[in-house]
């Protein structure tokens, strides 16, 4: 009986340690972000898309000349798009969707923590030569910006825009 009690207590402690380790592992980027802020940002530009609802794929290249190709994209309100993003450069780059105000705030956070790695919807960090995807549904008309917020990259011109028009 005492062995079973010890095992259960040990199991609970192990679960707590694993959970805290997972939280720390995710802390590469989550530090300084509140869940409500991330939800508000997403609501302003749309929401993560469902892969089964993708209407088209758009390929975006990130290069060391600090450019996205293409840097201007047009989509329709309600459209779900798969962005296939490739870092063809020799240094890490990222693509972050957002409105200008939110990108500027995030850029300031990146200056304080330049090693951030993004794993949230609407954000993608890529090492040189790597490729990844962002699936996004654009639910509101207007302009959605995207940028590389690695320190110095945005200032060098690594940004673009997506025009979301009515159906």
N, C-alpha and C positions, 0 to 999 in steps of 0.2 A: 504494500500500500504506500509506504514511504517512497519507494522507487518510482511509482506512478506519479505521485505528487511532484517529485523532483523533475521528472521528465516533462510534465505539463508546464511547470514554471520555466524550465529551460527552453521549452518550445516557445513560450510567450516572449521571453527575452530575445530569442533568436529572431522571431518575427519582427519584433520592434527594431532590432538592429538592422535587419534587412530593409525594412521600410525606410528607416532614416538614411541608410546608404543609398537607396534609390532616389530619395529626395535630394541628397547631396550630389549624386551623379547627374541629375537633371539640372542642378544648380548652375551649370555652365552658362545658362542664359536666363533662367527664371529669376535670379536675384534682381531685385529692384522692380519687378513687374508684379502687379496685382492682377488677379484673375479678372476682375471687373474691367480693368483698363484694356486687357487683351480682347475681351468680348466687345467692348465699345468700339475699338479700332476695327474689328472685323465687321461689325454691323454697318460702319460708315462706308465700307468698300465692297461689301458682299459677304460671302461665307465660303468655308471649305466646300468644294464640290464633291459629288458622288461619281466615282469613276464610270459607273454604268450609264451615266447621263451625259458624258462628254460628247459634244457635238463636233469638235475638231481639236487638232493639236497644233500648237504654234511652237516652233523651234526658236530658241534664243541662245545666242553665243555670247559668252563673257570673255573678254580679252585683256591682255596686259597693257593695251593702249588706253585702258580705262573707258571702254565703251561696251554697250549692249548692242547686238545686232539681231533683230531690229530694235530701235529705241522708241518707236511709235507703233502702237497697235490699236486696231479698232475692233470692238466687240459689240454685241447687242445686249440690251438689258434682258436678264434671265438666262443668258447663254452660260453654259458650263464648258470651260476650256481646260485642256491639259497643256501646260507649259512644259516643254522638254528643254531643259537648260543644261548647257555644256560649258565647262570652264576649259577653254583651249589655251589658257595662259600657263605661266610658270609659278604663279603665286595664288594663294587662296582668294576666292571671291565669293560673294553672296548675292542673292536676289531677295529683296524684302518688299512686299506690297504694302501700300499705305497712302494716306493723304499726307500732303506736305508737312503739316504741323507735327504729325506723329513720327514721320521719318526724321525730322530735325531733332525731336526729343530722343529718338532711339540712337541717332548718330552721336549725340552727347554721351549716352550710356556706353556706346562702343568705345569712345575715347578713354573712358575709365576702365573698361574691361575689354581690351582689344582682342582677346582670345576667345570671345563668345562663339559658340557654335549653335546654329539655329535648328530646331527640330519641330517647331510649331507650324500649324497651317499658315500658308501665305509667306513663309520664310524658308530659305534654303541656303545652306553654306556648302560650298564645294571646294575640295582640294584640286590642285592642278590636274588636268586630264580627266576629271570625273564628270559624270552626268547624273542628273536627278530630275524629278518632276514635281510640279505643283499643280494640283487640280483645284480650280476656283470657279465659283458661280458668281456672276456679276448681277446683283439684284437691284442696283440703283443707277440711274443715269448720272453722267458727270465724268470727271477725270479721276482715275486711280493712278497713282505714281508708283514707280518701282525704282529701287536704287541698290547699289552696293555700299554698305555702310562701314566696311573695313576702313579704319582711319586713313584719310587722305584720298581714298578712291572717289567718294562723292564729289569732293572739291575738284578733282581732276576731270570731272565730267561723266562719271559712271552712274547715269540715271536715265530714266525713260518715262513714258506715259502711255496709259491705255484710255482711249476715248470710249465710254460706254454710252451708246445711243439707244433711243427707243426702238422697239421691235419693228 
